[in-house]
Amino acid sequence: MGVRIMTEIAQRLRTELAVLDSVDRADLAYFLLESLDENVDSFAEVASDAELDRRIADIESGNVKGIACDEVLSELREMFP
């Protein structure tokens, strides 16, 4: 794929949106990523939702113990310095 130059509109939006707080930027990022997903595999989406529900239930019931985010990030930093 060749080099793509950002359009003038996209560049202007990028500059203007950079001043948003992190919550608004995250919400906008989610919206933009979802808008790229034109060919959603509904079966995979349902299966993924079911798996997430199962994992949440396991944690809430005490069958599985979660790992603190800081611990996971620390391990990842060691693995990928």
C-alpha positions as CSV (number, residue, x, y, z in Angstrom):
1,M,0.0,0.0,0.0
2,G,1.4,3.4,-0.9
3,V,1.9,6.4,1.4
4,R,-1.3,8.2,2.2
5,I,-1.3,11.9,2.8
6,M,-3.8,13.1,5.4
7,T,-6.5,15.2,3.8
8,E,-6.8,18.9,4.8
9,I,-10.0,18.2,6.7
10,A,-8.5,15.2,8.6
11,Q,-5.5,17.3,9.5
12,R,-7.7,20.1,10.8
13,L,-9.8,17.8,12.8
14,R,-6.8,16.1,14.3
15,T,-5.5,19.5,15.5
16,E,-8.9,20.6,16.9
17,L,-9.6,17.2,18.5
18,A,-6.3,17.1,20.3
19,V,-7.6,19.6,22.9
20,L,-10.4,17.3,24.0
21,D,-10.0,15.6,27.4
22,S,-9.1,11.9,27.5
23,V,-12.6,10.7,28.1
24,D,-13.9,12.6,25.0
25,R,-11.0,11.4,22.9
26,A,-11.6,7.8,24.0
27,D,-15.3,8.0,23.1
28,L,-14.4,9.5,19.8
29,A,-11.8,6.8,19.1
30,Y,-14.3,4.1,19.9
31,F,-16.8,5.7,17.5
32,L,-14.2,5.9,14.8
33,L,-13.0,2.3,15.2
34,E,-16.6,1.0,15.2
35,S,-17.3,3.0,12.0
36,L,-14.5,1.0,10.3
37,D,-16.0,-2.3,11.1
38,E,-18.4,-2.5,8.1
39,N,-18.4,-6.3,7.8
40,V,-19.1,-7.4,11.4
41,D,-19.2,-11.1,11.8
42,S,-22.3,-11.3,13.9
43,F,-21.6,-14.9,15.0
44,A,-18.1,-14.0,16.2
45,E,-19.5,-10.9,17.9
46,V,-22.2,-13.0,19.8
47,A,-19.5,-15.6,20.7
48,S,-17.2,-12.9,22.0
49,D,-20.0,-11.4,24.1
50,A,-20.8,-14.8,25.5
51,E,-17.2,-15.4,26.4
52,L,-16.9,-12.0,28.1
53,D,-20.1,-12.7,30.0
54,R,-18.7,-16.1,31.1
55,R,-15.4,-14.6,32.3
56,I,-17.2,-11.9,34.2
57,A,-19.4,-14.4,35.9
58,D,-16.3,-16.5,36.8
59,I,-14.7,-13.5,38.4
60,E,-17.8,-12.3,40.2
61,S,-18.5,-15.8,41.6
62,G,-15.0,-16.1,42.9
63,N,-14.1,-19.2,40.7
64,V,-11.4,-17.1,39.1
65,K,-9.1,-14.5,40.6
66,G,-8.2,-11.5,38.5
67,I,-4.7,-10.1,38.1
68,A,-4.2,-6.4,38.9
69,C,-3.6,-4.2,35.9
70,D,-0.3,-2.9,37.4
71,E,1.0,-6.5,37.8
72,V,0.0,-7.4,34.2
73,L,1.6,-4.2,32.8
74,S,4.8,-4.8,34.8
75,E,5.1,-8.3,33.4
76,L,4.5,-7.1,29.9
77,R,7.2,-4.4,30.3
78,E,9.6,-7.1,31.4
79,M,8.7,-9.3,28.5
80,F,8.8,-6.4,25.9
81,P,11.3,-3.8,27.2
